[in-house]
Structures are given as structure tokens and as C-alpha cells.
């Protein structure tokens, strides 16, 4: 078998983590009554009266209000995460920065579906270790940087109706949305915020929507590997990217 004397550079999005940052209530909603199954409240009298008991001068009743889990009825979900393929190369090219290979349509995209529309959230990305056995490429020598300037990543939004099309966002901060800082960089064991929604500003619309960060442009992400650390023989670097959705109020 003849081996190609080339270097293969890939980063696969293989792990999804959804981590809402909420303390869960001690009890679930039983019906539309907050006092149902509460100790001391007479069953069937949640909207009625309590017996004052044996004393004619004192009695105890209860007041309550309950809330449903809005992330169950109106969830925020990490829908799609992108793979980053930086192609095959030779050390003799003399390069230390590598662009993505061509992609079409909206295949290489990060998508969050926000059916809630009233909570803040962030999506972070972190880079793992090279998982290719006996590879000469050290994970600590590799990083991935992100670009949103000309010919870089960009935002698209859509309604949550069936067959709704994603259209380019008119502003990078539309509806409280914001992408990564220009030049954001991830390396082994580090993470960066890639996409977020912040609705604390009263001017931001609190609407449900689907949002996409498109990485279709080849310059939207770059893999960085100094030439002096690149192998001469056939080798490959493949590492997982962990995408984490965190929801806050």
C-alpha cells in the first residue's frame, strides 16, 4: 500500500451537552392548583376553606402559587453543530494556518432553536485531544481560531414555523444575539463563547426563533499548527469539539 505523504486536519463535533443552569423545584405541578398534595391542606378544598379545628379562636389556612417548567413546554435546544474539515496538506507548503474546505448550502452550521424567547443562553465550544493512535501531532500544538469579519462566519435567523427559511440577520445583535469575539481561539482544554442571546436589554425583542451561525465561508474558522510541528510522513489530527448550551434567567 502506498501512503500519501500528507497531513490531514479535522475537528469533529461529536459531543453535545445541554446544561440548563436552574435549580429544579422540589415538587412537580400536579394540576392547576398550587395547594394540591400540600400537607395540611384538605384534599378537594384547595380553592375552598380549612376547618379551624378544635379551637374557636385560631385556625390555619394556606396560600400558594406554582410555576411550570417552561423549558419543558418551550425548550431551548442545541439542534445542529458543525464539523470542521481543514483538508489534506503537505509540510512543504510552508503554511501554519489552514482554512476550511469548501461547503455548500447551510450544511456547516451551528443552530439553536429557542422556543422560549424569554431566557438568556450561551453556546460554548471546547477542543479535545487528538484521538488518532500513534499520531506525531501533539494536541497542545493545535488551536482553532474563529473569524466573523469579511468572508467569515455570519448569523442567520428563522421563525419556528415548519419549512421556515433561514435569512441573514440584519444586525449582529438582533434580538439580543451575538457571535464570538473576533479572533476567538480554542485549544486543548479551553473553551470560548461562540453564540449567545442576552435579553436583559429592554430593547431586545423577546421572541421565539431559530438562530444559525453559518461556518460555510472557508475563512470562518482556521486551524493553526506551526510548520515546525508538522510531520513529514502520512499522519492525521482528529479531535472532538464539545459544544455546550447553558441557559440562564
C-alpha positions as CSV (number, residue, x, y, z in Angstrom):
1,X,0.0,0.0,0.0
2,X,1.3,3.4,-0.9
3,X,0.7,6.1,1.7
4,X,0.1,9.7,0.8
5,X,2.7,12.0,2.3
6,X,0.1,14.4,3.5
7,X,-1.2,15.8,6.7
8,X,-5.0,15.5,7.4
9,X,-6.5,18.1,9.7
10,X,-10.1,17.6,11.1
11,X,-12.1,18.6,14.1
12,X,-15.3,16.6,14.6
13,X,-18.2,17.9,16.6
14,X,-19.1,14.6,18.3
15,X,-20.3,15.6,21.8
16,X,-23.5,17.5,22.6
17,X,-24.1,18.8,26.2
18,X,-27.3,20.7,27.2
19,X,-26.9,22.1,30.7
20,X,-29.7,24.4,31.9
21,X,-28.4,26.3,34.9
22,X,-31.6,26.1,37.1
23,X,-32.3,24.6,40.5
24,X,-35.2,22.2,39.9
25,X,-38.3,22.7,42.0
26,X,-38.9,20.3,44.9
27,X,-42.3,19.3,43.5
28,X,-43.8,19.0,40.0
29,X,-47.1,20.5,39.0
30,X,-50.0,18.1,39.9
31,X,-52.7,20.2,38.2
32,X,-53.6,23.8,38.0
33,X,-53.8,24.1,41.8
34,X,-50.7,25.1,43.7
35,X,-52.0,23.7,47.0
36,X,-52.7,20.1,45.7
37,X,-50.9,17.5,47.8
38,X,-49.6,20.1,50.3
39,X,-49.5,18.7,53.8
40,X,-52.2,20.3,56.0
41,X,-54.5,21.3,53.1
42,X,-57.8,19.4,52.9
43,X,-57.9,17.5,49.7
44,X,-60.5,18.9,47.3
45,X,-60.6,22.2,49.2
46,X,-57.6,23.9,47.6
47,X,-60.0,26.6,46.4
48,X,-62.2,26.3,49.5
49,X,-61.9,26.5,53.2
50,X,-59.9,24.9,56.0
51,X,-61.6,23.7,59.2
52,X,-60.5,25.9,62.1
53,X,-60.1,22.7,64.2
54,X,-61.0,22.3,67.8
55,X,-60.2,25.9,68.8
56,X,-62.7,28.6,68.2
57,X,-60.2,31.4,68.4
58,X,-57.4,30.3,66.0
59,X,-57.1,28.4,62.7
60,X,-54.6,27.8,59.9
61,X,-55.1,28.1,56.1
62,X,-52.6,28.2,53.3
63,X,-51.6,30.5,50.4
64,X,-49.7,29.2,47.4
65,X,-48.6,29.7,43.8
66,X,-46.9,27.3,41.5
67,X,-44.9,27.6,38.3
68,X,-44.5,25.1,35.5
69,X,-41.1,24.2,34.0
70,X,-41.1,26.5,30.9
71,X,-38.1,24.6,29.4
72,X,-40.3,21.5,29.1
73,X,-43.2,23.3,27.4
74,X,-41.0,25.8,25.5
75,X,-37.5,24.3,25.3
76,X,-34.2,25.8,24.1
77,X,-32.3,23.2,22.2
78,X,-28.9,22.7,20.6
79,X,-30.1,21.5,17.2
80,X,-27.0,21.2,15.0
81,X,-23.3,21.6,15.5
82,X,-20.6,21.9,12.7
83,X,-17.8,19.6,11.7
84,X,-14.6,21.5,10.7
85,X,-12.6,19.7,8.0
86,X,-9.3,21.5,7.1
87,X,-8.4,19.1,4.3
88,X,-5.1,17.3,3.4
89,X,-1.8,19.2,3.2
90,X,2.0,18.8,2.9
91,X,4.5,20.3,5.2
92,X,6.4,21.6,2.2
93,X,3.5,24.0,1.6
94,X,5.1,26.2,4.2
95,X,1.8,27.1,5.9
96,X,1.0,27.3,9.6
97,X,-2.7,28.3,9.2
98,X,-5.3,26.2,7.4
99,X,-8.7,27.3,6.1
100,X,-11.8,25.1,6.0
101,X,-12.6,23.1,2.9
102,X,-15.5,24.2,0.7
103,X,-19.0,23.6,1.9
104,X,-22.4,24.3,0.3
105,X,-25.8,25.4,1.4
106,X,-26.1,25.6,5.2
107,X,-24.5,22.3,6.0
108,X,-21.7,23.6,8.1
109,X,-23.7,25.4,10.8
110,X,-24.4,25.8,14.5
111,X,-28.1,26.0,15.1
112,X,-30.1,26.7,18.3
113,X,-33.9,26.5,18.4
114,X,-35.2,28.9,21.1
115,X,-38.9,28.2,21.5
116,X,-38.9,30.0,24.8
117,X,-37.8,33.5,23.8
118,X,-37.5,34.8,27.4
119,X,-34.3,33.4,28.8
120,X,-30.6,34.1,28.2
121,X,-28.3,31.4,26.9
122,X,-24.8,30.8,25.6
123,X,-23.2,28.1,23.4
124,X,-19.5,27.4,24.1
125,X,-17.0,25.3,22.2
126,X,-14.0,23.5,23.6
127,X,-11.4,21.5,21.8
128,X,-10.3,18.0,22.9
129,X,-7.3,15.8,22.4
130,X,-6.1,14.3,19.1
131,X,-7.6,10.8,19.1
132,X,-5.5,9.3,16.3
133,X,-3.3,6.5,17.6
134,X,0.4,7.0,17.2
135,X,0.0,10.4,15.7
136,X,3.1,12.7,15.7
137,X,0.8,15.8,16.0
138,X,0.7,17.0,19.6
139,X,-2.7,18.3,20.8
140,X,-1.1,21.2,22.6
141,X,0.4,22.5,19.3
142,X,-3.0,22.9,17.7
143,X,-5.6,25.6,18.0
144,X,-8.7,26.7,16.1
145,X,-9.4,30.4,15.6
146,X,-12.7,32.0,14.5
147,X,-13.4,34.8,12.1
148,X,-16.5,36.9,11.6
149,X,-15.0,39.7,9.5
150,X,-15.3,39.8,5.7
151,X,-15.8,36.4,4.3
152,X,-16.2,35.0,7.8
153,X,-19.0,33.4,9.8
154,X,-22.3,35.1,9.9
155,X,-25.7,35.0,11.6
156,X,-29.0,33.8,10.1
157,X,-32.4,33.6,11.8
158,X,-35.7,31.9,11.1
159,X,-39.1,31.6,12.7
160,X,-40.0,28.2,14.2
161,X,-42.8,27.5,11.7
162,X,-42.5,24.4,9.5
163,X,-40.3,24.9,6.4
164,X,-39.3,28.3,7.5
165,X,-36.2,29.6,5.7
166,X,-33.1,31.0,7.5
167,X,-32.3,34.5,6.4
168,X,-29.2,36.6,7.1
169,X,-29.7,38.7,10.3
170,X,-29.9,42.4,9.7
171,X,-27.7,43.1,12.7
172,X,-25.1,41.1,14.7
173,X,-27.1,41.9,17.8
174,X,-30.6,41.4,16.5
175,X,-33.0,40.0,19.2
176,X,-30.1,40.0,21.7
177,X,-28.0,37.6,19.6
178,X,-24.2,37.9,19.4
179,X,-21.5,35.7,18.0
180,X,-18.0,35.1,19.3
181,X,-15.4,37.9,19.6
182,X,-13.3,38.4,16.5
183,X,-10.2,36.2,16.7
184,X,-11.7,33.9,19.5
185,X,-9.4,30.9,19.8
186,X,-9.9,27.4,21.3
187,X,-7.1,25.0,22.2
188,X,-7.0,21.7,24.1
189,X,-8.8,22.2,27.4
190,X,-10.0,25.8,26.7
191,X,-13.5,27.0,25.7
192,X,-15.0,30.1,24.1
193,X,-18.5,31.5,23.7
194,X,-19.4,31.1,20.1
195,X,-23.1,32.2,20.2
196,X,-25.2,33.8,22.8
197,X,-28.6,35.5,23.4
198,X,-28.9,38.2,26.1
199,X,-32.4,39.6,26.6
200,X,-31.6,41.8,29.6
201,X,-31.7,44.9,27.4
202,X,-35.3,46.1,27.3
203,X,-34.9,47.0,23.6
204,X,-34.3,43.3,22.7
205,X,-37.3,41.5,21.3
206,X,-38.3,38.5,23.4
207,X,-39.4,36.3,20.6
208,X,-39.0,32.6,19.9
209,X,-36.8,31.9,17.0
210,X,-34.2,29.6,15.4
211,X,-30.7,31.1,15.0
212,X,-27.8,29.8,12.9
213,X,-24.1,30.7,12.9
214,X,-23.0,29.7,9.4
215,X,-19.5,28.5,9.0
216,X,-19.9,27.9,5.3
217,X,-17.2,30.5,4.4
218,X,-13.9,28.8,4.3
219,X,-12.3,31.6,6.4
220,X,-14.8,31.4,9.2
221,X,-12.5,29.1,11.1
222,X,-8.8,28.3,10.8
223,X,-6.7,25.5,12.2
224,X,-3.3,26.7,13.5
225,X,-0.3,24.4,13.6
226,X,3.2,25.7,13.4
227,X,5.1,24.3,10.4
228,X,7.9,23.1,12.7
229,X,5.5,20.7,14.4
230,X,4.0,19.3,11.2
231,X,5.0,15.7,10.2
232,X,6.8,14.7,7.1
233,X,5.1,11.3,6.8
234,X,1.4,10.5,6.4
235,X,-0.4,11.4,9.6
236,X,-3.7,12.8,10.8
237,X,-5.1,15.0,13.5
238,X,-8.7,14.4,14.6
239,X,-10.1,15.9,17.8
240,X,-13.6,16.3,19.2
241,X,-15.2,19.7,19.8
242,X,-17.6,19.9,22.7
243,X,-20.5,22.3,22.2
244,X,-22.3,23.2,25.4
245,X,-25.6,25.1,25.7
246,X,-26.1,26.9,29.0
247,X,-29.4,28.5,29.8
248,X,-29.8,31.2,32.5
249,X,-32.5,33.6,33.6
